[in-house]
Structure formats: structure tokens, C-alpha cells
Amino acid sequence: QVQLVESGGGLVQAGGSLRLSCAASGRTYSSYDMGWFRQAPGKERKFAAAISWSGGITYYEDSVSGRFTISRDNAKNTVYLQMNSLKPEDTAVYYCAARNSGRRIPVQAMGVTSYDYWGQGTQVTVSS
């Protein structure tokens, strides 16, 4: 079992930056691929970024590529999402997710069903 707790959300002006954190519990955290998803009001939860268990592979949805950076610190059981050049359309609840790398699902898999555990989410609001 892995429990995930996100933090770092808030209100920021367009063009600004935020860094989200996701703290994970569980001794096997380092064997989990991690992802960030986001859900805008009235819309489906969508993939934003993912990182392999080792940190060696990252993958981004096109609209965030070049602006967002996912990283992890396995010693701290934490995954991060650095978000730069934020736009009003980035406004959403951001969710951290974990997937056992033993399932051998490619890091590029973007479906919500490809992840096993979810955090409670953190709100990001970008004002214009």
C-alpha cells in the first residue's frame, strides 16, 4: 500500500511558478512509477506528467511539455512537479498517482486506470 499526500498548490498570476510536492508513505515507494494528473471543473481527470521508479524516464503531456518538470527524491519518498510559465488554463486540482513498476506498464501510459494509488489533490488556480 502507498499513501500519497500532495501539497504546494495555491493562487498564482499567469506567468508565475509553483512547485507541487507529493509525499508518499510505504517502504516500497522507490519501486513505484509516479504521475501527476489534473482535473479542471466539469472535466475529466487528465494526465500531465510521469516519472519512472528510478527517475531515469520522464514523460509529459504536450500542453505542459517545456513548462513543467517532474522529479523525484527517493530518499525523501517525494515526487515534485515544478510548474513554470503558468497559464489560466492550467487551473485545476492536481493529483499525484503511483503505479507499481512491477506491472511493467510504460511510463508513457496516460490513462487514469494505469495507476494504482491516488492522493487527495491540491488546488492550483492561475489568474489572468
C-alpha positions as a Python dict, from the first residue, in 0.01 Angstrom:
ca = {
    (1, 'Q'): (0, 0, 0),
    (2, 'V'): (112, 353, -76),
    (3, 'Q'): (-46, 666, 67),
    (4, 'L'): (6, 994, -114),
    (5, 'V'): (-31, 1349, 16),
    (6, 'E'): (2, 1647, -217),
    (7, 'S'): (96, 2000, -115),
    (8, 'G'): (211, 2325, -271),
    (9, 'G'): (-99, 2434, -454),
    (10, 'G'): (-229, 2788, -441),
    (11, 'L'): (-319, 3102, -632),
    (12, 'V'): (-67, 3246, -876),
    (13, 'Q'): (-75, 3501, -1154),
    (14, 'A'): (-32, 3400, -1516),
    (15, 'G'): (336, 3362, -1597),
    (16, 'G'): (420, 3264, -1242),
    (17, 'S'): (552, 2942, -1096),
    (18, 'L'): (453, 2684, -836),
    (19, 'R'): (614, 2364, -713),
    (20, 'L'): (390, 2082, -607),
    (21, 'S'): (510, 1807, -377),
    (22, 'C'): (372, 1461, -318),
    (23, 'A'): (488, 1277, -9),
    (24, 'A'): (448, 901, -17),
    (25, 'S'): (437, 650, 265),
    (26, 'G'): (541, 291, 229),
    (27, 'R'): (875, 117, 222),
    (28, 'T'): (845, 23, -145),
    (29, 'Y'): (792, 377, -275),
    (30, 'S'): (1112, 364, -478),
    (31, 'S'): (969, 79, -686),
    (32, 'Y'): (672, 288, -800),
    (33, 'D'): (638, 491, -1115),
    (34, 'M'): (479, 825, -1029),
    (35, 'G'): (247, 1055, -1217),
    (36, 'W'): (73, 1388, -1193),
    (37, 'F'): (-279, 1436, -1325),
    (38, 'R'): (-507, 1736, -1321),
    (39, 'Q'): (-881, 1789, -1328),
    (40, 'A'): (-1047, 2115, -1420),
    (41, 'P'): (-1405, 2186, -1306),
    (42, 'G'): (-1653, 1984, -1505),
    (43, 'K'): (-1383, 1800, -1696),
    (44, 'E'): (-1220, 1459, -1684),
    (45, 'R'): (-900, 1393, -1494),
    (46, 'K'): (-612, 1413, -1741),
    (47, 'F'): (-250, 1311, -1744),
    (48, 'A'): (15, 1581, -1704),
    (49, 'A'): (349, 1415, -1633),
    (50, 'A'): (509, 1089, -1523),
    (51, 'I'): (844, 965, -1398),
    (52, 'S'): (982, 614, -1376),
    (53, 'W'): (1072, 449, -1048),
    (54, 'S'): (1441, 530, -1099),
    (55, 'G'): (1382, 882, -1223),
    (56, 'G'): (1553, 796, -1547),
    (57, 'I'): (1249, 833, -1770),
    (58, 'T'): (1005, 1124, -1774),
    (59, 'Y'): (709, 1194, -1998),
    (60, 'Y'): (485, 1497, -2042),
    (61, 'E'): (153, 1577, -2196),
    (62, 'D'): (205, 1814, -2489),
    (63, 'S'): (44, 2120, -2331),
    (64, 'V'): (281, 2116, -2032),
    (65, 'S'): (597, 2000, -2206),
    (66, 'G'): (868, 2263, -2174),
    (67, 'R'): (690, 2437, -1885),
    (68, 'F'): (652, 2162, -1622),
    (69, 'T'): (925, 1942, -1480),
    (70, 'I'): (864, 1624, -1282),
    (71, 'S'): (1132, 1493, -1049),
    (72, 'R'): (1164, 1264, -751),
    (73, 'D'): (1378, 1215, -444),
    (74, 'N'): (1352, 852, -339),
    (75, 'A'): (1544, 920, -20),
    (76, 'K'): (1264, 1157, 84),
    (77, 'N'): (981, 950, -67),
    (78, 'T'): (872, 1260, -254),
    (79, 'V'): (786, 1348, -611),
    (80, 'Y'): (773, 1705, -735),
    (81, 'L'): (610, 1898, -1015),
    (82, 'Q'): (776, 2228, -1095),
    (83, 'M'): (534, 2440, -1295),
    (84, 'N'): (662, 2748, -1476),
    (85, 'S'): (501, 2995, -1716),
    (86, 'L'): (161, 2908, -1575),
    (87, 'K'): (-149, 2988, -1776),
    (88, 'P'): (-512, 3030, -1668),
    (89, 'E'): (-591, 2703, -1845),
    (90, 'D'): (-360, 2524, -1602),
    (91, 'T'): (-617, 2590, -1328),
    (92, 'A'): (-723, 2254, -1187),
    (93, 'V'): (-699, 2018, -896),
    (94, 'Y'): (-366, 1839, -928),
    (95, 'Y'): (-341, 1475, -822),
    (96, 'C'): (-39, 1262, -752),
    (97, 'A'): (-58, 895, -851),
    (98, 'A'): (156, 586, -805),
    (99, 'R'): (191, 267, -1005),
    (100, 'N'): (387, -43, -916),
    (101, 'S'): (668, -67, -1171),
    (102, 'G'): (634, -443, -1148),
    (103, 'R'): (324, -412, -1365),
    (104, 'R'): (564, -317, -1646),
    (105, 'I'): (334, -51, -1784),
    (106, 'P'): (523, 203, -1997),
    (107, 'V'): (588, 538, -1832),
    (108, 'Q'): (413, 692, -2133),
    (109, 'A'): (81, 532, -2040),
    (110, 'M'): (-156, 820, -1963),
    (111, 'G'): (-477, 653, -1856),
    (112, 'V'): (-604, 700, -1503),
    (113, 'T'): (-664, 326, -1481),
    (114, 'S'): (-294, 259, -1529),
    (115, 'Y'): (-228, 394, -1178),
    (116, 'D'): (-297, 213, -854),
    (117, 'Y'): (-293, 481, -583),
    (118, 'W'): (-405, 841, -568),
    (119, 'G'): (-366, 1141, -341),
    (120, 'Q'): (-646, 1372, -237),
    (121, 'G'): (-542, 1652, -469),
    (122, 'T'): (-425, 2011, -434),
    (123, 'Q'): (-588, 2313, -598),
    (124, 'V'): (-391, 2527, -841),
    (125, 'T'): (-553, 2849, -957),
    (126, 'V'): (-390, 3072, -1218),
    (127, 'S'): (-536, 3419, -1253),
    (128, 'S'): (-514, 3617, -1575),
}
